[in-house]
Each structure stands twice: as structure tokens, then as C-alpha cells.
Amino acid sequence: MSFDLFNLMPAVYRIRDAQIAQAQNLSQGPLQSLLALIQEQIAIMANDLDQLYDDQFIETCAPWVIPYIGDLIGYQAVHGIAPSVDNPRSEVAETISLRRRKGTVLVMEQLARDVTAWGAHAVEMFRFLGDTQYMNHIRPHNYYAPNLRHWQPGLFIDTGFDETAHKVDVRNIGSRRGRYNISNIGVFLWSLNAYSIVKAPAVVSTADPQCFRFNSLGMDMPLFHRAVSQGEEITNPATRVNVADRLRRRVLCSDLAKGVGAAYYGDVNSLAIYLNGQLVNPYQIEVADLSGADGSWFNLPIDSPYSVAVDPELGRLALPVPPSGSSAPAVEVSYYYGFNADMAGGTYSRSETFIVDDADWVFPFPDTASTPRYHTLQDALNYAQSKLASVGAVAVEITDSYTYAQTAALAVALPAGTTLEFRAADRVRPTLLLDGELSLTGGPSSTFVLNGLLIAGVPAMSPGNPPIALLHIPAHAPDGSTNYLGNVTIAHCTLVPGWSVNTQGQPNFPGAPGIVAEPSGLQLQIEQSIVGPIRADSFVTVCACDSIIDANGRTQVAYIGLDDKTGGGSLSLNGCTVIGKVHGSLLNLVSNSIFWGALTQGDTWTTALIADRQQQGCVRFSFLPIGAVTPRRYQCVEQSLGAPGPIFFALSYGYPGYCKLLASTPDVVRRGADDGGEMGAFHFVLGPLRETDLSVRMQEYLPVGLQFGIIYQN
């Protein structure tokens, strides 16, 4: 209340009350005290009345009122996986807004996009039925046979942007078998994400200096285009630029013809090519099929008027032969690649995982000081280690997405009780090519953190002694003293399985150890990363979550002891996919994981998963190989003849669908995790729960008599 009851009293009473207070040496008189108490209760009642009014609106109501308003309008609660639906207040408010457009295909498209946080496009399938048209409802753009003079119909047939006519399909669209029928609504989803690489050097082919690849490891890969937002409220159907998908040759060629109006090419778009630091004009780029073996690519630009030939489906580009006496230009590229989730390093936010947040103790690489303090990565690591005496934790941060080739091994030696973080800056993904192993040593309670890096060996680097791994934590320091390094954390990194890859993406050294951990008492933590096989001492503790451990084949060894015979140290996995055989001394806790291992003819292993200690530990909600020897199990699926199992898009590193489960994977695996999500490395994406959320929300917006089905596009 804004008024004061005491001041509303007649002056004679106020004066008398003040005299009583003065006589008795009180701060205020009895009348003023009584009215203050009454006024307090009136204020409480007034606030309650104001809140009762506010509770009539979802924007201002108390939190406890939200479910009641939701129930009043028939709102169905969902898991809320996607960021746009994880706030109940905004979800109920959005439901009220969408009710005005209930039953329209644009509402269904908006629901699909918001609930799944993936690219989405809803299609009324009856619009593309090739039937005899009623004269009162002519569809002039619906031809039974496509116009073969145009390339678009053939390129996008059977996709979400298919505009050709189809015969009726009577199968149930909800089972993902049927599509085109009068009562069907198709919800097309693009579940792969597009991640950007900005101004990175293209990798020249060893067979032809005229030829380059976009991928920093020198392998072929499809380029993706980013998704252009449709805005908070969808008012027009999605087009191809609104979803993240592969960039096709014909689409890019058509786009380049628009010049400065191009949707895919340009500084801030999905693809950009720079020669000597200058953006190539789109009219100077030729789109061509550059397939073929190295040294004999097809359609190389010879006496071409174009400056660059590019193949987005293979991630290749080629330059014309430079005039005699002139040097080849420096080639830099900005592009997008596809992957299933924020894992293994990339241009997504990782700042919350940084250990060192004091800018004074973060040393950038390349050095930004007016007087350079270091020139190489080893110099930067040495400089950071020299500062550990002043402060307990420092970081070396690579600030761009360049490729750094090391001509020698990297070594780190930490004083006791200190922490060194070797990381990529937020939203960049540098590549580190080693010509020797990264060796870590330290004193007691020391910690080394690796964050956001893509690490591989140069093609000439092969297993030997040394190197024996990409990341080696030896039992002894170079001076012969014991290595007491306490903790190693690998977060959002890729230690390329097989050390390096050839141009086709195949590993050069399948099964070569990615990590060798020798010191007793070491704690090795792996988070949202891709690593090769691990060799760990029996007294090393290895914990991995939301990661892939890839031995480059089911019959290779993914985890074992240092002698390749006895079990490795205690192993804990949560939401991981392990490709290869595993032998651990103890499976401490394994949850929501997939062991994809098998035996070869005459294999000395009895099964692809062995735990020496079976009286301790637990394996739960996981997929196991045939005859796995484990501690007690709970709700696990063991592989057997004719039994359900995981179905992967691809098991080779570098593919956009690497270790991603197909939607046709049986639900005992795809929904077999402890929370109803999928088993394996992408459990944290909770894709099946996003589907469930979409099904729940669609039911209240689907017109009567119609049914919908989810159709994955990538």
C-alpha cells in the first residue's frame, strides 16, 4: 500500500500519541504501532490480490500456476530436450499462440523444428499424388511426369523437397514405410548438424600441387551448408537453405550464378575460397566433378577462364596451372562439415569446460605480445610451465582453426600440484599434426587438460619405440625419475583412430594405440571425445563419458593392459561406443554403452569383452558382445544370432554419420538406455526422446483423420 494509515488520522490523535511516546521514551506511540501492524496485513492482502490477477496470465503467473494453466488449455508435457521447449512457462505460452493456427502445415513444421531442435519440413503428401485432377480443383504445377529439362526434380526426388508426382502408397506412414497418401503428413528431419571452419589452409595433394582438399587431414569429405533461420515464428515453408545438409554440385553451381546474391557462397555463408587472402569472385569459380585417383582427377582446369574448380560432394578443389615463373597462390577455405553432435572438438561453445578462466594466465598461440615470447607450440608449453611457479594453473590456447605440423615430439613436465590446460579457443577447431608422440610427465597431484584439439600424426609417423602412441604418459620422466602425474583430462578432442588417414579416410595404422597410460595411480578422464585404442596399466583408472573409443575394426583391441595380454586398469563408461575388443581388470561402472567387438578365426580371446574381476562392478543398460565376461548385469542386451543389435550409419572416422545409429535400429538398443534414450556415444543427444516429444505435441495439432510420420533425411 502506498498510503500511511497513521498520517490519515486526525492531527489531535497524532499529537497525543507522540506525547505518550516522548513521555515513555519510545520510538513511536501505541497508536502508530497498532496502525503499522494493521497496514502490514493490508499490504499482504493487497499483494495477494495483485498476484491473483497476475496468475490469470501465463507471462506473469507464479510457477506453481503454470501446470494448471497448461491443463486448462490441454497442454501435454514433454521431456523438453531441445532448448526451445525446456522452459514450461514459454512452452505453455507458445501453445496458446499456436492454437490460433492449429491444423495448418506451418504449425506442424514449427513444432517439429522447436521440439527436436533439428532442421524440419512438414509436407502434406496428398499434394504430390499423381491422380486424375478434379476440374473444380486444378493443380497446374502437379505433372504426373517430371520435366526432364530441369535438373531439380531428379536431384531431390524422394527427399523432403521432392515436387514430383507419386502413385498412392497405402502403407502406414507412422511405421516409416509408406509416404504418399491422402491422409499422410510427412515430417522430414535433418538430424546432422553443420559445423564451420573459418579461413583454414586447404591441404595440397602430394600427387599434384594443383589439387587441394578442404579437410585438414587431407581426406575426402562432403561439404555441408549451414541452416538459415526461418525466424521464431514460421510463416513460410522451409526451403533447402533452411536445413543443414550436404552441399550438392548442381545446387552450388546454380547458386554461384547469382553472384553477390548467392545463398551458399560468400564470407558469411556456407563456403568461401580465398587466394592469397582475397575472396574469389563467385563468377570465377567452376563447379565440377573432381573425382578420380590422386594424380589423375577428372575435369582439372587446364587453360580455364576460371580461377578455381570446386567439388563440394568430395571436398576437393583445383587451381589452373600457374604461368611459367609464377608461384602458386596460398589457398584458404571457409566451409561447413557435418556431424551428429557437439563432440570431438568443433566450432561450438566449450567455454564452460575451460579450467583456467583468468585471462592473465592464458597464453595465446600464435603469440600476440608486441615482443614475441614464443614461436612454436613447444616453446609456448615451456613458457607456460615456467609460470606455474607463480600460479597453480595456466593455459596455452590456440586461437584459430589452422593446421600446425610439428617436426618433433611435444613434451610436458609439470611441477607438483599444478595444472596446465592445452586447449583451443572457444568456437575454433585447430588441427595438430605430430611427428612424434605428445609425452606427459608431472609431480604428485599435477593435472594436464586437453580441450578442443584435433590431433593426428603426420603421414610419415608410424608406430615404433618411440613413438608408441599419439598421447603417451610414461612411467618415468626423461631423467629416469618416477612420473607422478595425477590426472589427465581429454575433453572435446579427437585423437585420430589409426593415427592418420589416407585420402579415402581409411586409417593408415589400424589398431595403433591412441593413448598409452603407464603411471600407477593415474586418473584418465575422457569426455565427449573420439580416441583410438587405449593401453593402460592395471593401476590406472580410466573413466569415459559420451565418447568413442575406436580400434578401427571389431576384431582389433580397443582396451587392454600395457603388455597386450593382461587386463587394463579399472574402466568406467557412461554413454560410450567402443569399437573393438576390451579386456579390463575391472569394469567399475558401465552404463548406456555399446561394445561393438568380435573375434577372428583362431583368436586367442574367448570373447570380445572380458573383466577379470567379476565380483565387483556393474554393467547396466548396455549392448554386449557374444559371451561377454562381466560383473553383474542389469537390463543389458547381449549379441546373439537373430537377436536385435545396433545398426550404424558408418563406422569409419570422418564420415558425417560416424557411429550414429539408424532410426531402424531396434528399440531395445535405440531406446534401451536408463532414460529411454539410445545406447552409445550419442546417448546425450537423446534423439529418441525428441521423437517422443514431437509425437506428443503433434497429436493436438494434427487435423482429424490425418496421420504423420517422421522421415530422417540425414
Stockholm file with secondary structure:
# STOCKHOLM 1.0

chainA/1-714         MSFDLFNLMPAVYRIRDAQIAQAQNLSQGPLQSLLALIQEQIAIMANDLDQLYDDQFIETCAPWVIPYIGDLIGYQAVHGIAPSVDNPRSEVAETISLRRRKGTVLVMEQLARDVTAWGAHAVEMFRFLGDTQYMNHIRPHNYYAPNLRHWQPGLFIDTGFDETAHKVDVRNIGSRRGRYNISNIGVFLWSLNAYSIVKAPAVVSTADPQCFRFNSLGMDMPLFHRAVSQGEEITNPATRVNVADRLRRRVLCSDLAKGVGAAYYGDVNSLAIYLNGQLVNPYQIEVADLSGADGSWFNLPIDSPYSVAVDPELGRLALPVPPSGSSAPAVEVSYYYGFNADMAGGTYSRSETFIVDDADWVFPFPDTASTPRYHTLQDALNYAQSKLASVGAVAVEITDSYTYAQTAALAVALPAGTTLEFRAADRVRPTLLLDGELSLTGGPSSTFVLNGLLIAGVPAMSPGNPPIALLHIPAHAPDGSTNYLGNVTIAHCTLVPGWSVNTQGQPNFPGAPGIVAEPSGLQLQIEQSIVGPIRADSFVTVCACDSIIDANGRTQVAYIGLDDKTGGGSLSLNGCTVIGKVHGSLLNLVSNSIFWGALTQGDTWTTALIADRQQQGCVRFSFLPIGAVTPRRYQCVEQSLGAPGPIFFALSYGYPGYCKLLASTPDVVRRGADDGGEMGAFHFVLGPLRETDLSVRMQEYLPVGLQFGIIYQN
#=GR chainA/1-714 SS CCSCHHHHSCHHHHHHHHHHHHHTTCSSCHHHHHHHHHHHHHHHHHHHHHHHHHTTSTTTSCGGGHHHHHHHTTCCCCCCCSGGGSCHHHHHHHHHHHGGGTTCHHHHHHHHHHHHCSEEEEEEGGGGBCCCCCTTSCCTTCCSSCCTTCSHHHHTTTSTTCCSCBCCCCSCGGGTSCCCSTTEEEEEEECCEEEEEEEEECEECSSCTTEEESSTTSCCCCCEECCCCCCSSCCSCCCGGGSCEECCHHHHHHHHTTGGGCSSBSTTSSBEEEETTEECCGGGEEECCCCSSTTCCTTCCSSCSCSEEEETTTTEEECCCCCTTCCCCCEEEEEEEEESSSCSSCSSCCGGGCSCCCGGGEEEESCCSSSCSCSSHHHHHHHHHHTTTTCSEEEEEECSCCEEECSSCEEEEECTTCEEEEEECTTCCCEEEESSCEEEEECTTCEEEEESCEEEECTTCCCSSSCSCSEEECSBCTTSCBCCCCEEEEESCEECTTSSBCTTSCBSSTTCCSEEECSTTCEEEEESCEECCEEECTTCEEEEESCEEECSSTTSEEEECTTSSSCBSCEEEESCEEESEEEESCEEEEESCEEECCCCTTCSCSSSEEESCCSSCEEESCEECTTCBCSCEESCEECCTTCCCCCBSBCSTTSTTBTCBCTTSCHHHHTCSTTSSCSSTTGGGCHHHHHHHHHHHHHTTSCTTCEEEEEECC
#=GC SS_cons         CCSCHHHHSCHHHHHHHHHHHHHTTCSSCHHHHHHHHHHHHHHHHHHHHHHHHHTTSTTTSCGGGHHHHHHHTTCCCCCCCSGGGSCHHHHHHHHHHHGGGTTCHHHHHHHHHHHHCSEEEEEEGGGGBCCCCCTTSCCTTCCSSCCTTCSHHHHTTTSTTCCSCBCCCCSCGGGTSCCCSTTEEEEEEECCEEEEEEEEECEECSSCTTEEESSTTSCCCCCEECCCCCCSSCCSCCCGGGSCEECCHHHHHHHHTTGGGCSSBSTTSSBEEEETTEECCGGGEEECCCCSSTTCCTTCCSSCSCSEEEETTTTEEECCCCCTTCCCCCEEEEEEEEESSSCSSCSSCCGGGCSCCCGGGEEEESCCSSSCSCSSHHHHHHHHHHTTTTCSEEEEEECSCCEEECSSCEEEEECTTCEEEEEECTTCCCEEEESSCEEEEECTTCEEEEESCEEEECTTCCCSSSCSCSEEECSBCTTSCBCCCCEEEEESCEECTTSSBCTTSCBSSTTCCSEEECSTTCEEEEESCEECCEEECTTCEEEEESCEEECSSTTSEEEECTTSSSCBSCEEEESCEEESEEEESCEEEEESCEEECCCCTTCSCSSSEEESCCSSCEEESCEECTTCBCSCEESCEECCTTCCCCCBSBCSTTSTTBTCBCTTSCHHHHTCSTTSSCSSTTGGGCHHHHHHHHHHHHHTTSCTTCEEEEEECC
//
